[in-house]
Amino acid sequence: MARHRSAARARLRPDRSEHAAARSASEPVTAFRRFVLARAVAWIGNAMSTVAVPMLVYQLSGSPLLSGVAFAVESLPYLMFGLIAGALADRYDRRAVLLAAQLGSALALASIPAAHMIASVTVAHLMIVAFAVSTLFVFFDAASFGVVPALVGRHRIADATGTLVSVGTVIGIAGPLLGGIAATTLGPPGAIAIDALCFLVATVVTSTIAIPVSAASARGGSDLGRSIVEGVAFIRRHRVVRALTAVGVGVSIANGVVVGLMVVVGVRQLGLAAEDARIGSLYAATALGAFLISLVSARIQRVLGTGVITCLGLVVAFLSMLAWSVTGALAVSLLLLIVYQAANTMIVVNGIVVRQSVTPDHLQSRVNTTARMIAMGGTPFGAAAGGAVADMFGVTAAVVLGAGALALAGAVALRLGVPRLPLLAVLAESAERESQ
């Protein structure tokens, strides 16, 4: 009788192993949600600085060239430190890298409002801070490339990336508008102070996330130089990653022109004042374009080949950028920026998801930062060249230069056979088989 009662209680009592399994299954989801929250807080602050920093540079200098140079300075660290950051992020605890990068960014940004309170801010100071924060972002980005697959698994990378892009761009829509308001009411240094505070909050949230240790960091990794070579070799060896990375160079040149001249276009082509809060609407339009495409990016990758996605994106971005070069109406400019950024984001997200899906875990940070370093290498060139051309020949000529970079990227895509690249699922399954 006692045995029967014990058996009955055992049947009624939930199996501890089932609870353990449920907790184990929910832990990655919880960790990823916290990761998204930390990124969201940092993005809120970054949206403030996205408007405040170029606005402050233009207010202090009145120079389109310096506005372009400021954006170029923010882009240079990826070229300078991408290889090293990727190798180190694969060798060491990625969580520690995330925390150090966020805390360092908070301190660097805080120096701007501090200098404003004590004395005055200079363009040189802004350039130094922009360079420092962008350098720390390279290391943060390198660690993030490995963290996302570790938290969600290879087959959920597209959905996870879509979530991150969606959250980031929702903030990007409202953030620049709020940044423009904050910069005009609190002054640009006040808006930048909000960014510093947000980085501090993001650091606290990140500290609560349990992130799996990569195989490379667990065993200590190999020689740093050899680690870098391994990442570069994978890109050269993998036909799809190599092709999409090459196309990304032209895409980044065009984007450097667009973002580097955003304030200048607003002032010289659309007739806005340099301190006009509507400048923020230009940044918000690009964020809206990215958000709209992020809602369907994973679905698009399930039904269209990776090559078709890239080529369609290039055509749409090229046409919208040409139209943007000649419009003088704010409403039309905003609409064209939405279309342009939707196409640009789809190209970029497609490349990122493909790389993360086909790259082994121990190479994630190296391969993704190296590929991004190469692809994004055109950004500072586009920003600086766009600023110089705008100074000498006008804004329209500078934007047409960016559209020309997209045309060149299209020619490279055709030469490398990009239109024939298969579906993402086919690439992921092939990578899964090779890893077993």
Contacts in CASP RR format, 6 or more apart in sequence:
PFRMAT RR
TARGET T0000
AUTHOR 0000-0000-0000
METHOD contacts of the structure
MODEL  1
MARHRSAARARLRPDRSEHAAARSASEPVTAFRRFVLARAVAWIGNAMST
VAVPMLVYQLSGSPLLSGVAFAVESLPYLMFGLIAGALADRYDRRAVLLA
AQLGSALALASIPAAHMIASVTVAHLMIVAFAVSTLFVFFDAASFGVVPA
LVGRHRIADATGTLVSVGTVIGIAGPLLGGIAATTLGPPGAIAIDALCFL
VATVVTSTIAIPVSAASARGGSDLGRSIVEGVAFIRRHRVVRALTAVGVG
VSIANGVVVGLMVVVGVRQLGLAAEDARIGSLYAATALGAFLISLVSARI
QRVLGTGVITCLGLVVAFLSMLAWSVTGALAVSLLLLIVYQAANTMIVVN
GIVVRQSVTPDHLQSRVNTTARMIAMGGTPFGAAAGGAVADMFGVTAAVV
LGAGALALAGAVALRLGVPRLPLLAVLAESAERESQ
27 210 0 8 1.000
28 151 0 8 1.000
28 152 0 8 1.000
28 153 0 8 1.000
31 151 0 8 1.000
31 209 0 8 1.000
31 210 0 8 1.000
31 211 0 8 1.000
32 148 0 8 1.000
32 151 0 8 1.000
32 152 0 8 1.000
32 160 0 8 1.000
34 205 0 8 1.000
34 206 0 8 1.000
34 208 0 8 1.000
34 209 0 8 1.000
35 147 0 8 1.000
35 148 0 8 1.000
35 151 0 8 1.000
35 206 0 8 1.000
35 209 0 8 1.000
36 163 0 8 1.000
36 164 0 8 1.000
36 167 0 8 1.000
37 205 0 8 1.000
38 102 0 8 1.000
38 202 0 8 1.000
38 203 0 8 1.000
38 205 0 8 1.000
38 206 0 8 1.000
38 209 0 8 1.000
39 164 0 8 1.000
39 167 0 8 1.000
39 168 0 8 1.000
39 202 0 8 1.000
40 167 0 8 1.000
40 168 0 8 1.000
40 171 0 8 1.000
41 198 0 8 1.000
41 201 0 8 1.000
41 202 0 8 1.000
41 205 0 8 1.000
42 102 0 8 1.000
42 198 0 8 1.000
42 199 0 8 1.000
42 202 0 8 1.000
43 167 0 8 1.000
43 168 0 8 1.000
43 171 0 8 1.000
43 172 0 8 1.000
44 171 0 8 1.000
44 175 0 8 1.000
44 198 0 8 1.000
45 194 0 8 1.000
45 195 0 8 1.000
45 197 0 8 1.000
45 198 0 8 1.000
45 199 0 8 1.000
46 195 0 8 1.000
46 198 0 8 1.000
47 171 0 8 1.000
47 172 0 8 1.000
47 174 0 8 1.000
47 175 0 8 1.000
47 176 0 8 1.000
47 178 0 8 1.000
47 179 0 8 1.000
47 283 0 8 1.000
47 287 0 8 1.000
48 175 0 8 1.000
48 178 0 8 1.000
48 179 0 8 1.000
48 182 0 8 1.000
48 183 0 8 1.000
48 191 0 8 1.000
48 192 0 8 1.000
48 194 0 8 1.000
48 195 0 8 1.000
48 198 0 8 1.000
49 109 0 8 1.000
49 191 0 8 1.000
49 192 0 8 1.000
49 195 0 8 1.000
50 176 0 8 1.000
50 179 0 8 1.000
50 283 0 8 1.000
51 176 0 8 1.000
51 179 0 8 1.000
51 180 0 8 1.000
51 183 0 8 1.000
51 191 0 8 1.000
51 279 0 8 1.000
51 280 0 8 1.000
51 283 0 8 1.000
52 179 0 8 1.000
52 180 0 8 1.000
52 182 0 8 1.000
52 183 0 8 1.000
52 187 0 8 1.000
52 188 0 8 1.000
52 189 0 8 1.000
52 190 0 8 1.000
52 191 0 8 1.000
52 192 0 8 1.000
52 195 0 8 1.000
53 70 0 8 1.000
53 126 0 8 1.000
53 130 0 8 1.000
53 188 0 8 1.000
53 192 0 8 1.000
54 67 0 8 1.000
54 70 0 8 1.000
54 71 0 8 1.000
54 260 0 8 1.000
54 262 0 8 1.000
54 263 0 8 1.000
55 180 0 8 1.000
55 183 0 8 1.000
55 188 0 8 1.000
55 263 0 8 1.000
55 274 0 8 1.000
55 275 0 8 1.000
55 279 0 8 1.000
56 121 0 8 1.000
56 126 0 8 1.000
56 183 0 8 1.000
56 188 0 8 1.000
56 189 0 8 1.000
56 192 0 8 1.000
57 66 0 8 1.000
57 67 0 8 1.000
57 70 0 8 1.000
57 123 0 8 1.000
57 126 0 8 1.000
58 66 0 8 1.000
58 67 0 8 1.000
58 263 0 8 1.000
58 264 0 8 1.000
58 267 0 8 1.000
58 274 0 8 1.000
59 188 0 8 1.000
59 274 0 8 1.000
59 275 0 8 1.000
60 121 0 8 1.000
60 122 0 8 1.000
60 123 0 8 1.000
60 126 0 8 1.000
61 67 0 8 1.000
61 123 0 8 1.000
62 274 0 8 1.000
63 391 0 8 1.000
64 261 0 8 1.000
64 264 0 8 1.000
64 268 0 8 1.000
64 387 0 8 1.000
64 390 0 8 1.000
64 391 0 8 1.000
65 387 0 8 1.000
65 388 0 8 1.000
65 390 0 8 1.000
65 391 0 8 1.000
66 123 0 8 1.000
67 260 0 8 1.000
67 261 0 8 1.000
67 263 0 8 1.000
67 264 0 8 1.000
67 387 0 8 1.000
68 260 0 8 1.000
68 261 0 8 1.000
68 264 0 8 1.000
68 383 0 8 1.000
68 384 0 8 1.000
68 386 0 8 1.000
68 387 0 8 1.000
69 127 0 8 1.000
69 383 0 8 1.000
69 384 0 8 1.000
69 387 0 8 1.000
70 123 0 8 1.000
70 126 0 8 1.000
70 127 0 8 1.000
70 130 0 8 1.000
70 260 0 8 1.000
71 256 0 8 1.000
71 259 0 8 1.000
71 260 0 8 1.000
71 379 0 8 1.000
71 380 0 8 1.000
71 383 0 8 1.000
72 260 0 8 1.000
72 379 0 8 1.000
72 380 0 8 1.000
72 381 0 8 1.000
72 382 0 8 1.000
72 383 0 8 1.000
72 384 0 8 1.000
73 127 0 8 1.000
73 130 0 8 1.000
73 131 0 8 1.000
73 134 0 8 1.000
73 380 0 8 1.000
74 130 0 8 1.000
74 131 0 8 1.000
74 133 0 8 1.000
74 134 0 8 1.000
75 134 0 8 1.000
75 256 0 8 1.000
75 376 0 8 1.000
75 377 0 8 1.000
75 378 0 8 1.000
75 379 0 8 1.000
75 380 0 8 1.000
75 383 0 8 1.000
76 131 0 8 1.000
76 134 0 8 1.000
76 380 0 8 1.000
77 131 0 8 1.000
77 134 0 8 1.000
77 135 0 8 1.000
77 137 0 8 1.000
77 138 0 8 1.000
78 134 0 8 1.000
78 138 0 8 1.000
78 369 0 8 1.000
78 372 0 8 1.000
78 373 0 8 1.000
78 376 0 8 1.000
78 377 0 8 1.000
78 379 0 8 1.000
79 373 0 8 1.000
79 376 0 8 1.000
79 377 0 8 1.000
79 380 0 8 1.000
80 135 0 8 1.000
81 135 0 8 1.000
81 138 0 8 1.000
81 139 0 8 1.000
82 138 0 8 1.000
82 142 0 8 1.000
82 369 0 8 1.000
82 370 0 8 1.000
82 372 0 8 1.000
82 373 0 8 1.000
83 228 0 8 1.000
83 232 0 8 1.000
83 366 0 8 1.000
83 369 0 8 1.000
83 370 0 8 1.000
83 373 0 8 1.000
84 224 0 8 1.000
84 228 0 8 1.000
85 138 0 8 1.000
85 139 0 8 1.000
85 141 0 8 1.000
85 142 0 8 1.000
85 365 0 8 1.000
85 369 0 8 1.000
86 142 0 8 1.000
86 145 0 8 1.000
86 228 0 8 1.000
86 365 0 8 1.000
86 366 0 8 1.000
86 368 0 8 1.000
86 369 0 8 1.000
86 370 0 8 1.000
87 224 0 8 1.000
87 225 0 8 1.000
87 227 0 8 1.000
87 228 0 8 1.000
87 231 0 8 1.000
87 365 0 8 1.000
87 366 0 8 1.000
88 97 0 8 1.000
88 139 0 8 1.000
88 142 0 8 1.000
88 224 0 8 1.000
89 97 0 8 1.000
89 139 0 8 1.000
89 142 0 8 1.000
89 143 0 8 1.000
89 145 0 8 1.000
89 146 0 8 1.000
89 365 0 8 1.000
89 366 0 8 1.000
89 369 0 8 1.000
90 146 0 8 1.000
90 214 0 8 1.000
90 216 0 8 1.000
90 217 0 8 1.000
90 221 0 8 1.000
90 227 0 8 1.000
90 362 0 8 1.000
90 363 0 8 1.000
90 364 0 8 1.000
90 365 0 8 1.000
90 366 0 8 1.000
91 216 0 8 1.000
91 217 0 8 1.000
91 220 0 8 1.000
91 221 0 8 1.000
91 224 0 8 1.000
91 227 0 8 1.000
92 217 0 8 1.000
93 211 0 8 1.000
93 213 0 8 1.000
93 217 0 8 1.000
94 143 0 8 1.000
94 144 0 8 1.000
94 146 0 8 1.000
94 147 0 8 1.000
94 150 0 8 1.000
94 211 0 8 1.000
94 213 0 8 1.000
94 214 0 8 1.000
94 217 0 8 1.000
94 365 0 8 1.000
95 143 0 8 1.000
95 147 0 8 1.000
95 206 0 8 1.000
95 209 0 8 1.000
95 211 0 8 1.000
97 139 0 8 1.000
97 140 0 8 1.000
97 142 0 8 1.000
97 143 0 8 1.000
98 140 0 8 1.000
98 143 0 8 1.000
98 144 0 8 1.000
98 147 0 8 1.000
98 206 0 8 1.000
99 203 0 8 1.000
99 206 0 8 1.000
99 207 0 8 1.000
100 136 0 8 1.000
100 139 0 8 1.000
101 136 0 8 1.000
101 137 0 8 1.000
101 139 0 8 1.000
101 140 0 8 1.000
101 143 0 8 1.000
102 136 0 8 1.000
102 140 0 8 1.000
102 199 0 8 1.000
102 200 0 8 1.000
102 202 0 8 1.000
102 203 0 8 1.000
102 206 0 8 1.000
103 199 0 8 1.000
103 200 0 8 1.000
103 203 0 8 1.000
104 136 0 8 1.000
104 199 0 8 1.000
105 132 0 8 1.000
105 133 0 8 1.000
105 136 0 8 1.000
105 137 0 8 1.000
105 140 0 8 1.000
105 196 0 8 1.000
105 199 0 8 1.000
106 196 0 8 1.000
106 197 0 8 1.000
106 199 0 8 1.000
106 200 0 8 1.000
106 203 0 8 1.000
107 196 0 8 1.000
108 129 0 8 1.000
108 132 0 8 1.000
108 133 0 8 1.000
108 136 0 8 1.000
109 129 0 8 1.000
109 133 0 8 1.000
109 192 0 8 1.000
109 193 0 8 1.000
109 195 0 8 1.000
109 196 0 8 1.000
109 199 0 8 1.000
110 193 0 8 1.000
110 196 0 8 1.000
111 125 0 8 1.000
111 129 0 8 1.000
112 121 0 8 1.000
112 125 0 8 1.000
112 126 0 8 1.000
112 129 0 8 1.000
112 189 0 8 1.000
112 192 0 8 1.000
112 193 0 8 1.000
113 189 0 8 1.000
113 190 0 8 1.000
113 192 0 8 1.000
113 193 0 8 1.000
113 196 0 8 1.000
115 121 0 8 1.000
115 125 0 8 1.000
115 189 0 8 1.000
116 189 0 8 1.000
116 190 0 8 1.000
117 189 0 8 1.000
121 189 0 8 1.000
138 369 0 8 1.000
141 369 0 8 1.000
141 372 0 8 1.000
142 365 0 8 1.000
142 366 0 8 1.000
142 368 0 8 1.000
142 369 0 8 1.000
143 365 0 8 1.000
145 356 0 8 1.000
145 364 0 8 1.000
145 365 0 8 1.000
145 368 0 8 1.000
145 369 0 8 1.000
146 214 0 8 1.000
146 356 0 8 1.000
146 361 0 8 1.000
146 364 0 8 1.000
146 365 0 8 1.000
146 368 0 8 1.000
147 211 0 8 1.000
148 157 0 8 1.000
148 160 0 8 1.000
148 161 0 8 1.000
148 164 0 8 1.000
148 356 0 8 1.000
149 157 0 8 1.000
149 356 0 8 1.000
149 361 0 8 1.000
149 364 0 8 1.000
150 211 0 8 1.000
150 212 0 8 1.000
150 214 0 8 1.000
150 361 0 8 1.000
151 160 0 8 1.000
151 211 0 8 1.000
151 212 0 8 1.000
152 159 0 8 1.000
152 160 0 8 1.000
154 356 0 8 1.000
154 357 0 8 1.000
154 428 0 8 1.000
154 431 0 8 1.000
154 432 0 8 1.000
155 428 0 8 1.000
157 353 0 8 1.000
157 356 0 8 1.000
157 357 0 8 1.000
158 297 0 8 1.000
158 298 0 8 1.000
158 301 0 8 1.000
158 302 0 8 1.000
158 353 0 8 1.000
158 357 0 8 1.000
158 424 0 8 1.000
159 298 0 8 1.000
161 297 0 8 1.000
161 298 0 8 1.000
161 349 0 8 1.000
161 352 0 8 1.000
161 353 0 8 1.000
161 356 0 8 1.000
162 294 0 8 1.000
162 297 0 8 1.000
162 298 0 8 1.000
162 349 0 8 1.000
165 290 0 8 1.000
165 291 0 8 1.000
165 294 0 8 1.000
165 297 0 8 1.000
165 345 0 8 1.000
165 349 0 8 1.000
166 291 0 8 1.000
166 294 0 8 1.000
166 295 0 8 1.000
168 287 0 8 1.000
168 290 0 8 1.000
168 291 0 8 1.000
169 287 0 8 1.000
169 288 0 8 1.000
169 289 0 8 1.000
169 290 0 8 1.000
169 291 0 8 1.000
169 294 0 8 1.000
169 345 0 8 1.000
170 287 0 8 1.000
170 291 0 8 1.000
171 287 0 8 1.000
172 283 0 8 1.000
172 284 0 8 1.000
172 287 0 8 1.000
172 290 0 8 1.000
172 291 0 8 1.000
173 284 0 8 1.000
173 287 0 8 1.000
173 288 0 8 1.000
173 291 0 8 1.000
174 284 0 8 1.000
175 284 0 8 1.000
175 287 0 8 1.000
176 280 0 8 1.000
176 281 0 8 1.000
176 282 0 8 1.000
176 283 0 8 1.000
176 284 0 8 1.000
176 287 0 8 1.000
177 277 0 8 1.000
177 280 0 8 1.000
177 281 0 8 1.000
177 284 0 8 1.000
179 191 0 8 1.000
179 280 0 8 1.000
180 191 0 8 1.000
180 277 0 8 1.000
180 279 0 8 1.000
180 280 0 8 1.000
181 277 0 8 1.000
182 190 0 8 1.000
182 191 0 8 1.000
182 194 0 8 1.000
183 190 0 8 1.000
183 191 0 8 1.000
183 275 0 8 1.000
183 277 0 8 1.000
184 275 0 8 1.000
184 277 0 8 1.000
186 193 0 8 1.000
214 361 0 8 1.000
214 362 0 8 1.000
214 364 0 8 1.000
214 365 0 8 1.000
215 361 0 8 1.000
215 362 0 8 1.000
216 227 0 8 1.000
216 362 0 8 1.000
221 227 0 8 1.000
222 230 0 8 1.000
227 366 0 8 1.000
228 366 0 8 1.000
228 370 0 8 1.000
230 363 0 8 1.000
230 366 0 8 1.000
231 363 0 8 1.000
231 366 0 8 1.000
231 367 0 8 1.000
231 370 0 8 1.000
232 370 0 8 1.000
234 241 0 8 1.000
234 359 0 8 1.000
234 363 0 8 1.000
234 366 0 8 1.000
234 367 0 8 1.000
235 241 0 8 1.000
235 242 0 8 1.000
235 245 0 8 1.000
235 367 0 8 1.000
235 370 0 8 1.000
235 371 0 8 1.000
235 374 0 8 1.000
236 242 0 8 1.000
238 358 0 8 1.000
240 306 0 8 1.000
240 354 0 8 1.000
240 358 0 8 1.000
240 421 0 8 1.000
240 427 0 8 1.000
241 354 0 8 1.000
241 355 0 8 1.000
241 358 0 8 1.000
241 359 0 8 1.000
241 367 0 8 1.000
241 371 0 8 1.000
242 416 0 8 1.000
243 413 0 8 1.000
243 416 0 8 1.000
243 417 0 8 1.000
243 418 0 8 1.000
243 421 0 8 1.000
244 306 0 8 1.000
244 310 0 8 1.000
244 350 0 8 1.000
244 351 0 8 1.000
244 354 0 8 1.000
244 355 0 8 1.000
244 371 0 8 1.000
244 375 0 8 1.000
244 418 0 8 1.000
244 421 0 8 1.000
245 371 0 8 1.000
245 374 0 8 1.000
245 375 0 8 1.000
246 374 0 8 1.000
246 412 0 8 1.000
246 416 0 8 1.000
247 310 0 8 1.000
247 314 0 8 1.000
247 347 0 8 1.000
247 375 0 8 1.000
247 409 0 8 1.000
247 410 0 8 1.000
247 412 0 8 1.000
247 413 0 8 1.000
247 416 0 8 1.000
247 418 0 8 1.000
248 347 0 8 1.000
248 348 0 8 1.000
248 375 0 8 1.000
248 376 0 8 1.000
248 409 0 8 1.000
249 374 0 8 1.000
249 375 0 8 1.000
249 377 0 8 1.000
249 378 0 8 1.000
249 409 0 8 1.000
249 412 0 8 1.000
250 378 0 8 1.000
250 405 0 8 1.000
250 406 0 8 1.000
250 408 0 8 1.000
250 409 0 8 1.000
250 412 0 8 1.000
251 314 0 8 1.000
251 317 0 8 1.000
251 344 0 8 1.000
251 347 0 8 1.000
251 348 0 8 1.000
251 375 0 8 1.000
251 405 0 8 1.000
251 406 0 8 1.000
251 409 0 8 1.000
252 375 0 8 1.000
252 376 0 8 1.000
252 377 0 8 1.000
252 378 0 8 1.000
252 379 0 8 1.000
252 382 0 8 1.000
253 378 0 8 1.000
253 379 0 8 1.000
253 381 0 8 1.000
253 382 0 8 1.000
253 385 0 8 1.000
253 402 0 8 1.000
253 405 0 8 1.000
254 317 0 8 1.000
254 321 0 8 1.000
254 344 0 8 1.000
254 382 0 8 1.000
254 402 0 8 1.000
254 403 0 8 1.000
254 404 0 8 1.000
254 405 0 8 1.000
254 406 0 8 1.000
254 409 0 8 1.000
255 344 0 8 1.000
255 379 0 8 1.000
256 378 0 8 1.000
256 379 0 8 1.000
256 380 0 8 1.000
256 382 0 8 1.000
256 383 0 8 1.000
256 386 0 8 1.000
256 402 0 8 1.000
257 382 0 8 1.000
257 383 0 8 1.000
257 385 0 8 1.000
257 386 0 8 1.000
257 398 0 8 1.000
257 399 0 8 1.000
257 401 0 8 1.000
257 402 0 8 1.000
257 405 0 8 1.000
258 286 0 8 1.000
258 321 0 8 1.000
258 324 0 8 1.000
258 337 0 8 1.000
258 340 0 8 1.000
258 399 0 8 1.000
258 402 0 8 1.000
259 286 0 8 1.000
259 383 0 8 1.000
260 382 0 8 1.000
260 383 0 8 1.000
260 386 0 8 1.000
260 387 0 8 1.000
261 383 0 8 1.000
261 386 0 8 1.000
261 387 0 8 1.000
261 390 0 8 1.000
261 395 0 8 1.000
261 398 0 8 1.000
261 399 0 8 1.000
262 279 0 8 1.000
262 282 0 8 1.000
262 283 0 8 1.000
263 274 0 8 1.000
263 279 0 8 1.000
264 387 0 8 1.000
264 390 0 8 1.000
264 395 0 8 1.000
265 282 0 8 1.000
265 333 0 8 1.000
265 395 0 8 1.000
265 399 0 8 1.000
266 272 0 8 1.000
266 279 0 8 1.000
266 282 0 8 1.000
266 333 0 8 1.000
267 273 0 8 1.000
267 274 0 8 1.000
267 279 0 8 1.000
268 390 0 8 1.000
268 394 0 8 1.000
268 395 0 8 1.000
269 327 0 8 1.000
269 328 0 8 1.000
269 333 0 8 1.000
269 395 0 8 1.000
269 396 0 8 1.000
270 328 0 8 1.000
270 329 0 8 1.000
270 330 0 8 1.000
270 333 0 8 1.000
272 278 0 8 1.000
272 279 0 8 1.000
272 330 0 8 1.000
278 330 0 8 1.000
281 330 0 8 1.000
281 334 0 8 1.000
282 333 0 8 1.000
282 334 0 8 1.000
282 337 0 8 1.000
285 333 0 8 1.000
285 334 0 8 1.000
285 335 0 8 1.000
285 337 0 8 1.000
285 338 0 8 1.000
285 341 0 8 1.000
286 337 0 8 1.000
286 338 0 8 1.000
286 340 0 8 1.000
286 341 0 8 1.000
287 341 0 8 1.000
288 338 0 8 1.000
288 341 0 8 1.000
289 337 0 8 1.000
289 338 0 8 1.000
289 339 0 8 1.000
289 341 0 8 1.000
289 342 0 8 1.000
289 345 0 8 1.000
290 341 0 8 1.000
290 342 0 8 1.000
290 344 0 8 1.000
290 345 0 8 1.000
292 338 0 8 1.000
292 342 0 8 1.000
293 342 0 8 1.000
293 343 0 8 1.000
293 345 0 8 1.000
293 346 0 8 1.000
293 349 0 8 1.000
294 345 0 8 1.000
294 349 0 8 1.000
297 345 0 8 1.000
297 346 0 8 1.000
297 349 0 8 1.000
297 350 0 8 1.000
300 309 0 8 1.000
300 346 0 8 1.000
301 309 0 8 1.000
301 350 0 8 1.000
301 353 0 8 1.000
301 423 0 8 1.000
301 424 0 8 1.000
302 423 0 8 1.000
302 424 0 8 1.000
302 425 0 8 1.000
304 312 0 8 1.000
304 423 0 8 1.000
305 421 0 8 1.000
305 422 0 8 1.000
305 423 0 8 1.000
305 424 0 8 1.000
306 350 0 8 1.000
306 351 0 8 1.000
306 354 0 8 1.000
306 421 0 8 1.000
306 422 0 8 1.000
306 423 0 8 1.000
306 424 0 8 1.000
306 427 0 8 1.000
307 350 0 8 1.000
307 413 0 8 1.000
307 418 0 8 1.000
307 419 0 8 1.000
307 420 0 8 1.000
307 421 0 8 1.000
308 419 0 8 1.000
308 421 0 8 1.000
309 346 0 8 1.000
309 347 0 8 1.000
309 350 0 8 1.000
310 347 0 8 1.000
310 350 0 8 1.000
310 351 0 8 1.000
310 413 0 8 1.000
310 418 0 8 1.000
310 421 0 8 1.000
311 410 0 8 1.000
311 413 0 8 1.000
311 418 0 8 1.000
311 419 0 8 1.000
312 343 0 8 1.000
312 346 0 8 1.000
313 343 0 8 1.000
313 344 0 8 1.000
313 346 0 8 1.000
313 347 0 8 1.000
314 343 0 8 1.000
314 347 0 8 1.000
314 406 0 8 1.000
314 409 0 8 1.000
314 410 0 8 1.000
314 413 0 8 1.000
315 343 0 8 1.000
316 339 0 8 1.000
316 340 0 8 1.000
316 342 0 8 1.000
316 343 0 8 1.000
317 340 0 8 1.000
317 343 0 8 1.000
317 344 0 8 1.000
317 347 0 8 1.000
317 406 0 8 1.000
318 403 0 8 1.000
318 404 0 8 1.000
318 406 0 8 1.000
318 407 0 8 1.000
320 336 0 8 1.000
320 337 0 8 1.000
320 339 0 8 1.000
320 340 0 8 1.000
320 343 0 8 1.000
321 336 0 8 1.000
321 340 0 8 1.000
321 399 0 8 1.000
321 402 0 8 1.000
321 403 0 8 1.000
321 406 0 8 1.000
322 400 0 8 1.000
322 403 0 8 1.000
323 336 0 8 1.000
324 333 0 8 1.000
324 336 0 8 1.000
324 337 0 8 1.000
324 340 0 8 1.000
324 399 0 8 1.000
325 395 0 8 1.000
325 396 0 8 1.000
325 399 0 8 1.000
325 400 0 8 1.000
325 403 0 8 1.000
326 396 0 8 1.000
327 333 0 8 1.000
327 336 0 8 1.000
352 368 0 8 1.000
352 372 0 8 1.000
353 424 0 8 1.000
354 424 0 8 1.000
354 427 0 8 1.000
355 367 0 8 1.000
355 368 0 8 1.000
355 371 0 8 1.000
356 364 0 8 1.000
356 368 0 8 1.000
357 424 0 8 1.000
357 427 0 8 1.000
357 428 0 8 1.000
357 431 0 8 1.000
358 427 0 8 1.000
358 428 0 8 1.000
358 430 0 8 1.000
358 431 0 8 1.000
359 367 0 8 1.000
359 368 0 8 1.000
359 431 0 8 1.000
360 431 0 8 1.000
360 435 0 8 1.000
382 401 0 8 1.000
382 402 0 8 1.000
382 405 0 8 1.000
385 398 0 8 1.000
385 401 0 8 1.000
386 398 0 8 1.000
386 401 0 8 1.000
386 402 0 8 1.000
387 398 0 8 1.000
389 397 0 8 1.000
389 398 0 8 1.000
389 401 0 8 1.000
390 397 0 8 1.000
390 398 0 8 1.000
413 419 0 8 1.000
END
